[in-house]
Amino acid sequence: MKLLKHYLSRRTFLQVSGTAAVLTRVNPVNAGEWLEQLGKSGSQPDRHMEQAEIVRSVCLMCHSGCGIQCTVQNGELVKISGNPYHPNTYDYVAKGDLVEESDLDAGLNGKDVGTLCPKGQSGIFALYSPARLTHPLKRVGPRGSGKWKVVSWDQALTEITEGGKLFKDVPGEEGRVVEGLKSILNNDSPIGAADSDFMDEAPPEGWGPKRNQFVWAHGRNEQSPLTPRFVKEAAGVPHMLNHCDRCAGTFYNVIEDTLNIPRFEIGAYADYEYCTHLISVGSNVTHADYPGQTRARYLQKMAKRTGPDSRSFKHVVVDPWFSPAAAKATHSNKGEWVPLKPSSDAFFLMGMIQWMIENKAYKVDYLALPNEQAAKKTGRRNWTDMTYLVATDEPKVYLTGKDAGLGQSDHVVLVKGKPTLFHEVDGPAELDAEITLKGKKYKTVFRMLRERVTEKTLAECEQRCDLPAGTIARVAKDFTDAKRPVIEMFRGPIQQSNGWWNGQALIIINMMVDNIDRKGGFNPGHAAYKGAVKGEKRKAQGVTIDRHKAKYQGIKPLSTRPWYPLAYRSVAGEFFSSVRQGYPYRIKAYLNYYNNPAYTVPMNSSVIEALLDLKAMPLTFSIDAYMGETSSLCDYILPDSEYLERIGGFKTYPPIKTRLWGLRQPVVGTVDPATKDYRGVHPDVQTGDDTLIQLAIRCGLPGFGKDGGGPGIDLMNSWQFWNEYYKHKDFEGQTGLEDPQSSFVKLGGKFENPGNQYEGDYVRFPGGRQVRGLRAYSQAVATNKNSMTGKYFDGLPQYRFMIDCKEREIDQAIWDEYPIQLHTHKDAWHTQSRTMNNLWLATIKPQNYAEMNPVDAEKMGVVSGDWVRVKSPSSKHIPSVENSMGDGWFKFQVNVTSRIRPGVFSVSNSYGRWGAGAKGWDADGQEQFSDKRIGAGFSINPLYMADPVLGDRGLQDPVAGGTQSYGTPLKIEKLSV
């Protein structure tokens, strides 16, 4: 194929931009010609030359996993549209159980056209971006100096794996010896006092082997299962840090625990297609969340539906910010906006539960069902634990038959006042009841919940939420009166220090109206199609570096820093703070993959300080396609391919209710027919997968290389790995990637018939745990302790605002000095940290502004366009951040608008970059590409408040580790320009 130079020529730009080049080809047409091209969801008027080809893959401009249909002419990508076979982008019904090519007219000029958002279409610019890295780099100045040199792949990989005096030419590092990755990963000796000052906090079996001093941290990792194979099964390291504490880790955790579903089925969402009353709490349906364009399409259909439910439909948006979804709801007279005060979600949600219980506006007959046979008799598929008895003394565990003298360990319920094993009941059990046995009191989950929610009055709840009197009651009544009500969430209530319990409260509301798994209800995800690769594997051992999934068992009564035994996704923000203390043990090497915590983590000053600390992080290297903010602080950067040059795959999110797996495959580039080595548009760039495989081979790790997939199956590169993966389990009988004419390759994945969504009134939930008991009470939470206090966590939702790691509310004195609350939101054309450097997207909205309500602006004498300075109780000066003024103050330009409630300072994500091309940097003494447009606007991450106990990282949910993304106290002053 033709390799582009390190810039876009005018000819190429016009080809891919679809602007001037298209205009020159427009000829007058009549209606008949247009109708010939009209498909089910639109038209495709731009016909392509016959020599063009289609390659179907999966987008990664955000995490929705939408299928894409790429048009390639003469080896160059000229257009990206939606893959109509992928249900994210198109609604259709196939002929059989699995989708076949003949189900649609989806060719170059086909009538069936998939949709794609602006982010997805701009992938062309990402592929050919002038900011991309094209060679391996090694720093030649201090970390963060912006001074680099180009090195060969062999030199970079040799130095990383072998170590030595790698930076002897850098002043101050002449004698510094760096241990290489090969030595670290092959050291099975236990971590001891030489590498940990906290041995009295280690579990009885210790911290684990010294190979655990290698830390992997990824951002948008969609290369599973290859990456876990490298980290956990080849390197044998237990910590695979991700970005979920900043994103949605708590969201997934609480859904999996409360809805009792297998791990990693990625959340639960409203069924927009059939609900009649939708409450969205902190969920910006049209501009964010996954899959964004699919949810927006379903919401539009729901609003425009006809039939008996059309007039009853209502959408209530509960959020401090008047989102585009709220605007659509209110302007169409089919909904309303409830401007909730940030961090008051617990009071709103528990207030709703209180009203529902007091007014008996819940499904009593459903909540009284204790088991499967009782549920089946009433035509239901699931049941709840609301009738189960729970001890009122700590640890507050379910009463078992053994403790009740019934001889078995099953749960116990009351039937006519008599303790009974739950599975022996053939009908309802007592819902609101209690009993004393052997001097101990036990209450049903429902009674405990009722008592909990009445700890505050509705008036108190509305006061904490800063809502007009009667709001919660009215919202709850409308909700429970509806035919098919559902309440959904995303980051708003979850990304809070009380996030786990907020999510639990919201799910309980759905349980109370019996909508879990229902058509029009609250539906979890499903198991994706899976493949497999065999071969020798190591077993990861020891305590994860951020203590996620690790229970504190130290000799010391309380831990120095928090542990997170219930965080099934990692708590990376805690790692970047604790690493400077060497807690729980010191590390030696850090690999950053497709990740940018220096920009994205709240209170990111701690991340930057850690990355600059040579003692805390002796060897750092990053696999990155750009000079990102985090990569710029590392020792080496290994250039990564863009997602349009990768092999892999991805499932999607619960709004899609059928099973699928999208195939990610390169849309440009070449594969060597003999070795299967792949190269994309830049010859000295390779995929991150290939880099990991080469590191594993150089370090002598199992699972890769000669016979890495078992006898006779070599895994020397990513093509060989994925080719093997796509031959097994759910892909058994396929030819892998070897046959480009196979249905799997041509369609861009394996798709179950999108019309096969329901079984009666229930979602099919394919591959998942369909029949199950739901958990309003979390015994798993209630039997674990906060390692900082030694006290048990609470198994029920709690009325709480913002809390520190010891579960204490923020001191009122702080609010008195810092009275405004920080808030953030997202635009539809941006993700966290990889879209502002895409100049096609940057032109949609060249910069962001800080949004303030007119009430607050008037008090300060501020109008739109004015500048203010802002600080939090713990914000620090960050020299690299353009708007940092020193002493913790940051300046922002203001937009005065009524779409943010009073008392809130809201700034959209993705702007205010200082990496990825926003600022220049040197390689071999020559300044590299930069464009000031990439750095336009403002980032709010430096403003987040530190946990008052720890002082070096933001507030985080003590159960699942989610960051406090909304509500930080601020002080704001007008600037004179």
Residue, then its C-alpha position, 0 to 999 in steps of 0.5 A: m500500500k502507499l505509505l503517507k508522509h507525516y502530514l496530510s496532503r491537500r489531495t488526501f485531506l479533500q479525499v477523506s474530508g468529504t467536503a470540497a472533493v464531494l462538491t465537485r462531483v455533485n450532479p443534478v439528480n431526480a427523486g427517482e435516482w435518490l429513491e433507488q439509494l434509499g435504505k431503511s434508515g437513510s440514504q447513501p448518495d455518494r457512490h464509490m469507484e468500482q475498485a474500492e473495497i469494504v473492510r468491516s471492523v470495530c471503532l475505538m474512538c470511544h468504548s461503545g464497540c460500534g461496528i464500522q464499514c471502511t471504504v478503502q481506495n488504492g490502499e487509503l482509507v477514504k470513508i468510515s460509516g457504520n457497519p449495518y450488520h452490527p446492531n449498534t448501528y442499524d436495526y433489522v431482523a435476520k432470516g436465521d439464528l445468526v446473521e448472514e451476508s444475504d440478510l442485508d444489501a450492505g455493499l458499497n452502494g447498498k441500501d442498508v446503511g449503518t449510522l456512525c457518530p462524529k467520533g467514529q467518522s473522524g477515525i480517518f484523521a486519527l489514522y493519518s494524524p500528523a501527531r502520531l509517533t513514528h519511531p521508538l523514543k528514549r528520553v535524553g533529558p530528565r523525565g518530563s523535559g521533552k527531550w528525546k532521541v529516536v532509537s531502534w526497536d532492538q535497542a529499546l526492547t533490549e534496554i527495557t528487558e536487560g536494564g543497566k546504566l540506561f541514562k548515564d548521559v543524563p545529568g544526575e543519573e550517571g550512576r543510576v542502575v535500572e533493573g531490566l524487565k527480564s530480571i524482574l519477571n523471572n524473580d520468584s523470591p518473596i518480597g521482603a523487608a528490603d522492598s517493603d516498609f510495611m511487612d506488618e500489614a502483609p497477609p500471612e502468606g506475604w506480598g507475593p513474589k518479586r516479579n509483582q514489582f512490575v506494574w501494568a496499567h492500561g486505559r482503553n484496553e480492548q485487546s483482551p484476551l491477549t493482554p491478560r495473557f501477557v500480564k497475568e499468565a506470562a508475567g504472572v503478575p496479579h495487578m492489571l490496573n485499569h482506568c475503571d476507578r475514573c470511569a465506571g468500575t463501581f457501576y459495574n461492581v454494584i450491578e454485578d453484586t446486586l443483580n447477581i450476575p457473572r463478572f464483566e458483563i458490563g453494566a445494566y441499562a434501561d430498555y428504551e424500546y419498551c419502557t413508558h417512563l424513564i428516569s435518567v440519574g446522572s446519565n447523559v443519554t444522547h451525548a455520553d455512555y455506551p453505546g452512545q449513538t444506539r441509545a440516542r436512536y432508541l430514545q428517539k424511537m421511544a419518544k416518537r412511538t405510536g400506539p397505546d403507550s405513546r401518550s404516557f411516555k415521559h423522560v425525567v432527567v435528574d442531573p445538576w446540568f441541563s443535558p441535551a437529553a433533558a433539553k429534548a425531554t422538556h422541549s417535547n413536553k414529554g419530560e422534565w429536568v430535576p436539577l439535583k445538587p451534586s453528591s446528594d444522589a443518596f437523599f434523592l434515591m432513598g427518598m424515592i424508596q421511602w415514598m414508595i414504601e410509605n405509599k405501598a407503591y411497590k410490587v408486594d406480591y413480587l418482593a414476597l417471593p423467596n425462591e425460584q419455584a415461588a417465582k415460577k408459579t407467578g410467571r416470573r423468572n427471578w426473585t429477591d432477598m427482601t424476605y430473608l432474615v438478617a442479623t442485627d448484630e455485626p457482622k450483619v449476615y443472613l440467618t442460616g438454617k444451621d443457626a436457626g436450628l433447621g440443619q442446613s446452611d440456606h437462607v431463612v424466611l418467616v412463614k406465619g411467624k415460623p422460621t423456614l428454609f427459603h427453598e422450602v417455601d412454595g409461595p410468599a414469605e413474610l416481607d416486613a417482619e422480625i424475630t428473636l432467636k436465642g437472644k438475637k434479633y433478626k429482621t427481614v431485608f425489607r424491614m431493615l430497608r424500611e427503617r433505613v430510609t425513614e432515618k430522614t424525612l422527605a423534607e430533609c432529603e429535598q433540603r439536602c438535594d436543594l429541590p422544591a418541596g414535594t419534588i421527590a414525592r411527585v417524581a416517585k408517584d409518576f414513576t410507580d404509576a407508569k405501566r413500564p417504569v425504569i430508572e437508570m444511572f451512569r457516572g452521576p450517582i456512581q462516581q461518588s465517594n458514596g457511589w456503591w451505596n447510591g447505585q445499590a439504592l437505584i437498583i433497589i428502586n427497579m427491584m421494587v417495581d419488578n422490572i429487572d430483565r423485563k421488556g421495558g425494564f432494567n437489563p444487564g449485559h450478556a456473555a459475548y462470544k469467546g474464543a481461546v488460545k492454549g499453551e503454558k501459563r503462569k499463575a499470578q500470586g500475591v497482593t495487588i499493588d492497589r489492593h483491589k480484590a485484596k482483604y486486609q489481614g495484617i498484624k497491624p490493627l489498621s492499614t496505612r492506606p485503604w484496601y479494596p477487597l470488593a473492587y473487582r476492577s482496579v483502583a489505579g488512582e490509589f496506586f499513583s499516590s501510594v507508590r511514592q510511599g512504597y506502599p505496600y511494597r516498592i515497584k521497579a518497572y511500570l508499563n503504561y498502555y493506551n493510558n493517560p492518567a497524568y491527564t485523566v485522574p482527578m487531582n492529577s498532580s499526584v500522578i505527575e509527581a509519581l511519574l517524575d520520581l525516579k526512586a518510586m518508579p525506576l523504569t517507566f515505558s509507554i506504548d502509545a500512538y502519541m506523545g500523551e501527557t503520561s507518555s511524555l513523563c516516561d523513559y521510553i515510548l514504543p509507538d503504537s498502531e491506531y485502532l484501524e491497524r489492529i487485530g482484536g475484537f469487542k462485544t458491546y453494551p446491554p442496550i443491545k440485547t442479543r449476543l455478538w462479537g465484533l471483529r477488529q481487523p486492520v483496514v489498511g496496511t500489509v501482512d507479510p504472507a510468510t511471517k504474518d507480521y503486520r505493518g500499517v501506514h508507518p513502517d517503523v510502528q507496530t501494534g501494542d500486541d506485537t510489542l507485548i509478544q516481543l517483550a515476553i519472548r525476550c524475557g523468556l516468559p511462557g505463552f508466547g513464541k515458539d509453541g506458545g499456543g501449544p505444540g506446533i502453534d507458534l505465537m510470534n505476532s498478533w496475527q498468529f495469536w488472534n488467528e488461533y483465538y478465532k478457531h475455538k469455543d464459540f468460533e469452533g469450525q471457523t478458519g480463523l483469519e485465514d479466509p478473507q471470504s469467510s462470513f466472520v471476516k466479511l461481516g466484521g464479526k459474529f452476530e446473533n439475529p438482532g430480532n431475537q431479543y425477548e422470551g415473553d415479557y423478559v429479555r433473553f439475556p443470552g449466555g448469562r444467568q437468567v434465573r436468579g435471586l436478586r440482592a437488595y442486601s449485600q452480605a459481601v459488603a456487610t462482612n468486609k471491614n474498612s481497613m482504615t477504621g476496622k469497622y464493617f461496611d454497611g450492607l444497605p444504602q446510606y444517607r450520605f453526602m461526600i465522605d473521606c476514606k474513613e467514611r466521615e463527611i467533609d467538614q462544614a468549615i471547608w464548605d464555608e470557605y469553598p461554597i461552590q461545587l465542581h461538576t463535569h460533563k461530556d460532549a458527544w464528539h469527545t471522549q476522555s483524552r484521545t479526541m481533542n488531538n483529532l482536529w476534525l473533532a476539535t473544529i466542532k467546538p474549538q474550546n470549552y468554557a466554565e459554565m456558571n448559573p446567572v445567579d452565581a455570576e451576578k453575585m461575582g459581577v461576571v458575564s460570559g467571556d470574563w475570566v475567573r480564578v478557581k481553587s479547591p482546598s488541595s489544588k496544586h500548581i502544575p507548571s505544564v498546565e496552561n491555566s495554572m496560576g500558582d498556589g493552587w489557582f487555575k484560571f477559566q473563561v466563563n460562559v454564563t448559562s441557565r443550563i447549570r444549576p446555581g452553586v455549581f461550576s461545570v466544565s466539560n471533559s477532554y479539553g485543556r491538553w498539554g500533550a498529544g501535540a498540544k505542545g512541541w517536543d524535541a527528537d534528535g534536536q528537532e522540534q516535532f509537530s504541535d498545534k495550539r488548537i489541541g491544547a485549547g480550553f480547560s481541564i478540571n482534573p487539577l482542581y479535585m479535592a484531596d482526601p483529608v485523611l490521605g492528602d495525596r489523592g482524591l476522594q474515592d468510594p471505599v467499597a469499589g474505589g470509584t473516584q469522587s468526580y462531582g461535588t468538590p468544594l471550590k472558591i471562585e474569584k473574578l479576574s481583572v484582565 
